[in-house]
Amino acid sequence: MPENPVESKPDDAMGAIAAPPRRSEWRRFVRVFFGRKLYLIGFIIVAIIVFTAIFAPLLTSYNPEKNDLPARLQTPNAEHWLGTDQMGRDILCRIIYGTRVSLIIGFSAVFASTIAGTIMGLAAAHYGGWVFAVIMRVADVLMALPAIILMMLIAGMLKGGGIWIVVFALGFGGIAPMCRMMCGQALSVKQNDYVMAARAVGMSNWRIMWTQIFPNAYPPLIVGLTMGIGGVVLGEAGLSFLGIGVQAPTPSWGGMVMDGQRFLLTNPLLSLMPGLAIMLLVFGFNMVGDGVRDAIDPRLRGVI
């Protein structure tokens, strides 16, 4: 009796149609972030600003705080590329060193508000009850006040002028948005089965918050961190412009805009150039924030 031909197995036929390998999250992030021109431009601007802040002493030989009255209010020339201010200080030098002040205030205030807001939001979402009510009502009160009024109030009460007082004022004003963002994310995550299982096996509340809820709720905070830096720098410029921010002779972009407004008709560069620096920094960080948001947004995973 002739042997039966070997029948083809369904598995062999399906082997040729293998499921595509899962793309690396990091590769996807890089492709989305750097695949769009605006995000790339924003990243380049931020990189240049950070480079300028780190290597400021190598980029200029002038002292940003030293007065030189005989050279006051010079127009751009070979020695002073952007001219000098009313105290004879080199404008370009002060803009370069002002980058350090803006980034220190921006990063410090945003990180401080993020840490405080994260702890408050996690506690409110996890414990609920009166803890949730108290924390959320405090956040509502803070958000009901105009941000600039709140920052002016805090800076004025603390006799604003030092960098760290400005950091405290701006950081305090950013706690409420971060708290509400984390609370919303945590409320969604805490309903998942793995959180309930952790609670069922007797895991402590503190451990559940930081090992089960926070790792799955933090991505929006990254976006908030990135975009918040631009807002904080803008807030610092506003406080300095109003005279309650960083005080002279420390170089501050907002303070430079304020000092130069008296000379807008005779020497507009005194206000124009630091104002342009503020605009570029805020634009750069906002574009980076938008890029990070799009790159980590789960809703885009199937289309990008």
C-alpha positions in Angstrom: 0.0 0.0 0.0 1.6 3.3 -1.0 2.6 5.7 1.7 0.3 8.6 2.3 1.9 11.9 1.3 3.0 14.0 4.2 0.3 16.3 5.0 1.2 20.0 5.5 0.7 21.2 9.0 -1.3 24.4 9.6 1.6 25.6 11.8 4.0 25.4 8.9 1.7 27.4 6.7 1.2 30.0 9.4 4.8 30.2 10.2 5.4 32.4 7.1 2.9 34.9 8.5 4.7 35.7 11.7 3.6 38.6 13.9 5.9 41.6 13.5 8.3 42.0 16.4 7.2 44.6 19.0 9.0 47.8 18.4 11.4 49.2 21.0 9.8 51.9 23.1 13.0 54.0 23.0 13.2 53.7 19.2 9.6 54.7 18.8 10.2 57.7 21.1 13.2 58.8 19.1 11.5 58.4 15.8 8.4 60.4 16.8 10.3 63.1 18.7 13.0 63.8 16.1 10.7 63.0 13.1 9.0 66.4 13.3 10.8 69.6 12.5 9.2 71.8 15.2 10.2 69.3 17.9 13.7 69.1 16.5 14.1 72.9 16.4 12.9 73.1 20.0 15.4 70.5 21.1 18.2 72.3 19.3 17.3 75.6 21.0 17.2 73.9 24.4 20.5 72.2 23.7 22.1 75.6 22.8 20.7 77.3 25.9 22.0 74.5 28.2 25.4 74.6 26.5 25.5 78.4 26.9 24.7 78.1 30.6 27.3 75.5 31.3 30.2 77.1 29.4 29.3 80.8 30.0 32.8 81.7 31.3 34.3 80.4 28.1 31.9 82.3 25.8 32.7 85.8 27.2 35.5 87.5 29.0 33.4 90.2 30.6 32.1 90.3 34.2 28.3 90.5 34.1 28.1 92.4 37.4 31.0 94.9 37.0 30.1 98.5 36.2 32.0 100.5 33.6 30.4 103.9 33.6 32.6 105.5 30.9 31.3 102.8 28.5 27.6 103.2 29.4 24.9 103.0 26.7 27.2 102.1 23.8 25.7 100.9 20.6 26.9 97.6 19.1 30.6 97.7 18.2 33.5 95.4 17.7 34.2 95.3 21.5 30.6 95.0 22.7 28.6 93.1 20.1 25.2 94.1 21.5 26.4 97.3 23.1 26.3 98.1 26.8 23.6 99.0 29.3 23.1 102.1 31.5 25.9 100.9 33.9 28.4 100.1 31.2 27.9 96.3 31.4 28.1 94.2 28.3 24.6 93.2 27.2 25.7 89.9 25.5 27.6 88.9 28.6 24.6 89.5 30.9 22.4 87.6 28.5 24.8 84.6 28.5 25.1 84.6 32.3 21.3 85.2 32.6 20.9 81.8 31.0 22.3 80.2 34.1 19.9 82.1 36.4 16.9 81.3 34.2 17.7 77.6 34.1 18.5 77.3 37.8 15.2 78.9 38.7 13.3 77.0 36.0 14.6 73.5 36.9 14.6 74.0 40.7 11.1 75.5 40.9 9.6 72.8 38.6 11.3 69.9 40.3 10.2 71.2 43.7 6.6 71.7 42.7 6.6 68.3 41.0 7.9 66.5 44.1 5.4 68.2 46.4 2.5 67.9 44.0 3.2 64.2 43.3 3.2 63.3 47.1 0.0 65.3 47.6 -1.7 63.8 44.6 -0.8 60.2 45.4 -1.9 60.6 49.0 -5.2 62.1 48.0 -6.0 59.5 45.4 -4.9 56.5 47.5 -6.4 57.4 50.9 -9.5 59.1 49.6 -12.0 60.4 52.2 -11.1 63.4 54.2 -7.5 63.3 53.0 -8.7 63.7 49.4 -11.2 66.4 50.4 -8.6 68.5 52.3 -5.8 68.2 49.6 -8.1 68.9 46.7 -9.8 71.9 48.3 -6.3 73.4 49.1 -5.4 72.8 45.4 -8.6 74.4 44.3 -8.0 77.5 46.4 -4.4 77.8 45.0 -5.6 77.4 41.4 -8.4 79.9 41.9 -5.8 82.7 42.6 -4.2 84.2 39.5 -0.7 82.7 39.3 1.1 86.0 39.0 -0.8 87.4 42.0 0.1 84.4 44.1 3.8 84.6 43.1 3.8 88.4 43.8 2.2 87.8 47.2 4.7 85.1 48.2 7.8 87.0 46.9 6.6 90.2 48.5 6.0 88.5 51.9 9.5 87.0 51.8 11.1 90.2 50.6 11.8 88.7 47.2 15.2 89.4 45.6 17.3 86.3 46.1 17.3 83.5 43.6 16.0 80.9 46.1 13.2 83.1 47.3 12.0 83.4 43.7 12.4 79.6 43.3 10.2 79.1 46.4 7.5 81.5 45.1 7.4 80.0 41.6 7.6 76.4 42.9 4.8 77.0 45.4 2.6 78.4 42.6 3.1 75.2 40.6 2.2 72.6 43.2 -1.6 72.7 42.6 -1.5 71.8 38.9 1.0 69.0 39.5 -1.1 67.7 42.4 -4.3 67.6 40.4 -2.6 65.9 37.4 -1.1 63.2 39.6 -4.3 62.7 41.5 -6.3 62.2 38.3 -3.8 59.6 37.0 -3.5 57.8 40.3 -7.3 57.5 40.6 -7.4 55.8 37.3 -4.5 53.4 38.0 -5.6 52.4 41.5 -8.6 50.6 40.0 -6.4 48.1 38.2 -6.3 44.5 39.3 -2.6 44.5 40.3 -3.2 47.3 42.8 -6.1 45.4 44.3 -3.9 42.3 44.5 -1.2 44.2 46.2 -3.6 45.4 48.8 -5.0 41.9 49.2 -1.6 40.4 50.1 -1.1 43.0 52.8 1.3 45.4 51.1 1.6 48.7 53.0 -0.1 51.8 51.7 3.3 53.6 51.2 4.6 50.7 49.2 1.5 50.4 47.0 1.7 54.1 46.2 5.3 54.1 45.1 5.7 50.6 43.6 2.3 50.0 42.0 0.6 53.3 41.4 3.3 55.8 40.8 5.3 53.8 38.1 2.1 53.6 36.0 0.9 57.2 36.6 4.1 59.3 36.1 4.3 59.7 32.3 2.1 62.9 32.2 4.5 64.4 34.9 7.3 64.2 32.4 5.4 66.4 30.0 4.4 68.7 32.8 8.0 69.0 33.9 9.3 69.9 30.4 6.5 72.4 29.6 6.6 73.8 33.1 10.1 75.1 32.8 9.1 77.6 30.1 6.3 78.8 32.2 8.5 79.3 35.3 11.1 81.2 33.3 8.3 83.4 32.0 7.0 83.9 35.6 10.5 84.8 36.8 10.8 87.3 34.0 7.5 88.8 35.1 8.5 89.1 38.7 11.9 90.6 37.8 10.1 93.1 35.4 7.9 94.2 38.3 10.9 94.6 40.5 10.3 91.8 43.0 12.3 89.1 41.3 16.0 88.6 41.0 17.7 91.9 41.9 20.7 93.7 40.3 23.5 93.2 39.8 22.7 89.5 39.3 21.9 89.2 35.5 18.2 88.3 35.0 16.5 88.5 31.6 13.3 90.0 33.1 15.3 92.5 35.0 17.2 93.5 31.9 13.9 94.0 30.0 12.7 96.3 32.9 16.0 98.3 33.0 16.0 98.7 29.2 12.4 100.0 28.8 13.5 103.6 29.6 15.8 103.5 26.6 13.5 101.9 24.0 13.7 104.8 21.7 17.4 105.4 21.9 18.8 101.9 22.4 16.0 99.2 21.9 18.5 96.3 22.2 18.6 96.7 25.9 15.1 95.3 26.2 14.8 93.6 22.8 17.6 91.0 23.1 16.8 89.7 26.6 13.1 89.6 25.5 14.1 87.5 22.5 16.1 85.2 24.7 13.0 84.6 26.9 10.9 83.9 23.9 13.4 81.4 22.5 13.7 79.6 25.8 9.9 79.3 26.3 9.4 78.2 22.7 12.1 75.6 22.9 10.9 74.0 26.1 7.3 74.1 24.9 8.2 72.3 21.7 10.2 69.7 23.6 7.2 69.2 26.0 4.9 68.7 23.0 7.3 66.3 21.5 7.6 64.3 24.7 3.8 64.2 25.0 3.3 62.9 21.5 6.1 60.3 21.8 4.7 58.8 25.0 1.0 59.1 24.3 -0.4 55.5 24.2 -3.2 56.6 21.9 -0.6 57.1 19.1 1.1 53.7 19.4 -1.0 52.2 16.7 -0.5 55.0 14.2 3.1 56.1 14.6 
